[in-house]
């Protein structure tokens, strides 16, 4: 989930009463959660990534409520079978000036290997 806003806000504020429905998805998307923010200057801050279900996390509610920004990404991870469950595999990812999340997997995974720089 993501937002861009003309005014600084948080996910609970911008989504409203239905935000709890989104968080409830972590009963299935239970392999981690992460939040990144961006301000109008374009600087990114990865605020938190945890390898636990958002609904069961002792820090999730406070983290998403207190971190206000012009834009943000929030991800609930449902790990691809065969991919390790670790903080390194928990979204959002940050590379340079980019913060990103994705949904889904690539099958077969070997088809993408030629396009990935060996340093990664």
C-alpha positions as CSV (number, residue, x, y, z in Angstrom):
1,X,0.0,0.0,0.0
2,X,1.3,3.5,-0.7
3,X,0.3,7.1,-0.7
4,X,1.5,10.5,-1.8
5,X,-0.1,13.5,-0.1
6,X,0.1,17.3,-0.4
7,X,0.2,17.3,3.5
8,X,2.1,15.1,5.8
9,X,0.0,12.3,7.1
10,X,0.2,8.6,8.3
11,X,-1.3,5.4,7.0
12,X,-4.0,5.2,9.7
13,X,-5.0,8.8,9.1
14,X,-5.2,8.6,5.3
15,X,-6.9,5.2,5.2
16,X,-9.3,5.8,8.1
17,X,-11.5,3.2,9.8
18,X,-10.7,0.5,7.2
19,X,-7.0,0.5,8.1
20,X,-7.7,-2.3,10.6
21,X,-9.1,-4.4,7.7
22,X,-5.7,-4.0,5.9
23,X,-3.8,-5.0,9.0
24,X,-6.0,-8.0,9.4
25,X,-4.5,-9.3,6.1
26,X,-1.3,-10.0,8.1
27,X,-3.0,-13.2,9.3
28,X,-2.2,-14.5,5.8
29,X,0.6,-12.1,4.8
30,X,2.3,-13.0,8.1
31,X,6.0,-13.2,7.0
32,X,6.9,-9.6,7.8
33,X,6.0,-6.0,7.4
34,X,7.9,-2.8,6.5
35,X,7.4,0.9,6.2
36,X,9.4,3.5,4.3
37,X,8.7,7.2,4.0
38,X,9.6,10.1,1.7
39,X,9.5,13.8,2.2
40,X,9.1,16.5,-0.5
41,X,12.9,16.8,-0.9
42,X,12.9,13.2,-2.0
43,X,15.0,11.7,0.8
44,X,13.9,8.3,1.8
45,X,14.0,6.8,5.3
46,X,13.4,3.1,5.9
47,X,11.7,3.4,9.3
48,X,11.1,-0.3,10.1
49,X,11.2,-3.8,8.7
50,X,10.2,-6.7,10.9
51,X,9.9,-10.4,10.3
52,X,6.6,-10.9,12.1
53,X,2.9,-10.5,11.3
54,X,1.8,-6.8,11.6
55,X,-1.2,-7.7,13.7
56,X,1.0,-9.5,16.2
57,X,3.8,-7.0,16.3
58,X,4.4,-5.0,19.4
59,X,5.7,-2.1,17.4
60,X,3.5,-2.0,14.3
61,X,0.7,0.2,15.5
62,X,2.9,2.9,17.0
63,X,5.3,2.9,14.1
64,X,2.7,3.5,11.4
65,X,0.8,6.0,13.5
66,X,3.7,8.2,14.6
67,X,5.6,8.4,11.3
68,X,4.0,11.1,9.2
69,X,5.3,11.9,5.7
70,X,4.4,13.3,2.3
71,X,4.5,9.8,0.9
72,X,5.0,6.3,2.2
73,X,5.0,2.6,1.4
74,X,3.7,-0.1,3.7
75,X,4.0,-3.8,2.9
76,X,2.7,-6.9,4.5
77,X,4.8,-9.8,3.3
78,X,3.6,-13.2,2.3
79,X,6.8,-15.0,1.4
80,X,7.2,-16.8,-1.8
81,X,7.7,-20.6,-1.3
82,X,11.4,-21.3,-1.2
83,X,12.5,-17.7,-0.4
84,X,13.9,-17.2,3.1
85,X,11.9,-15.3,5.7
86,X,14.4,-12.7,6.9
87,X,14.7,-9.0,7.3
88,X,16.7,-8.8,4.1
89,X,13.8,-10.1,2.1
90,X,11.2,-7.9,3.8
91,X,9.9,-4.9,1.9
92,X,10.2,-2.0,1.3
93,X,13.6,-2.2,-0.4
94,X,15.6,1.0,-0.9
95,X,18.2,1.5,-3.7
96,X,19.6,4.9,-4.1
97,X,16.7,7.4,-4.3
98,X,14.2,4.6,-4.8
99,X,12.0,2.8,-2.3
100,X,9.9,0.0,-3.7
101,X,7.7,-2.9,-2.9
102,X,6.3,-5.6,-5.2
103,X,3.6,-8.3,-5.2
104,X,4.2,-11.7,-6.6
105,X,6.9,-14.0,-7.7
106,X,8.6,-14.9,-10.9
107,X,8.4,-18.5,-12.1
108,X,10.6,-20.1,-13.0
109,X,13.0,-17.8,-11.0
110,X,16.0,-18.6,-13.2
111,X,14.5,-16.6,-16.1
112,X,15.3,-13.4,-14.4
113,X,18.9,-14.3,-13.4
114,X,20.5,-12.9,-16.6
115,X,19.0,-9.5,-15.9
116,X,20.4,-9.2,-12.4
117,X,23.8,-7.6,-11.9
118,X,26.1,-10.2,-10.4
119,X,26.9,-7.8,-7.5
120,X,23.3,-8.3,-6.3
